[in-house]
Amino acid sequence: MFESYDDLVTIEDLCEMLGIGKNAAYELLQRKLIKSFHIGRSWKIPKKAVEEYIYQQSGIKK
């Protein structure tokens, strides 16, 4: 899943991956629903964290 993305994705990538807007993406990160961290002023999101979030929300077991 998401093979075309780097191991660390940006907010823009996250929006594209989940089909959501920036406000919704920031909300997910601020509520710590998707694991992430800052480098300077930029959010960095591990691609695996996005995949884990999708699995959690869908109820699918890996």
Contacts in CASP RR format, 6 or more apart in sequence:
PFRMAT RR
TARGET T0000
AUTHOR 0000-0000-0000
METHOD contacts of the structure
MODEL  1
MFESYDDLVTIEDLCEMLGIGKNAAYELLQRKLIKSFHIGRSWKIPKKAV
EEYIYQQSGIKK
1 51 0 8 1.000
1 54 0 8 1.000
2 17 0 8 1.000
2 47 0 8 1.000
2 50 0 8 1.000
2 51 0 8 1.000
5 13 0 8 1.000
5 17 0 8 1.000
5 47 0 8 1.000
6 13 0 8 1.000
6 47 0 8 1.000
7 46 0 8 1.000
7 47 0 8 1.000
7 48 0 8 1.000
8 44 0 8 1.000
8 45 0 8 1.000
8 46 0 8 1.000
8 47 0 8 1.000
9 17 0 8 1.000
9 44 0 8 1.000
9 45 0 8 1.000
9 46 0 8 1.000
9 47 0 8 1.000
9 50 0 8 1.000
10 42 0 8 1.000
10 43 0 8 1.000
10 44 0 8 1.000
10 45 0 8 1.000
11 22 0 8 1.000
11 25 0 8 1.000
11 26 0 8 1.000
11 29 0 8 1.000
11 43 0 8 1.000
11 45 0 8 1.000
13 45 0 8 1.000
14 20 0 8 1.000
14 25 0 8 1.000
14 28 0 8 1.000
14 29 0 8 1.000
14 34 0 8 1.000
14 45 0 8 1.000
14 50 0 8 1.000
15 21 0 8 1.000
15 22 0 8 1.000
15 24 0 8 1.000
15 25 0 8 1.000
17 50 0 8 1.000
18 24 0 8 1.000
18 25 0 8 1.000
18 50 0 8 1.000
18 54 0 8 1.000
20 28 0 8 1.000
28 34 0 8 1.000
28 53 0 8 1.000
29 36 0 8 1.000
29 43 0 8 1.000
29 45 0 8 1.000
33 53 0 8 1.000
34 45 0 8 1.000
34 49 0 8 1.000
34 50 0 8 1.000
34 53 0 8 1.000
35 45 0 8 1.000
35 46 0 8 1.000
35 49 0 8 1.000
35 52 0 8 1.000
36 43 0 8 1.000
36 44 0 8 1.000
36 45 0 8 1.000
36 46 0 8 1.000
36 49 0 8 1.000
37 43 0 8 1.000
37 44 0 8 1.000
38 44 0 8 1.000
55 61 0 8 1.000
55 62 0 8 1.000
END
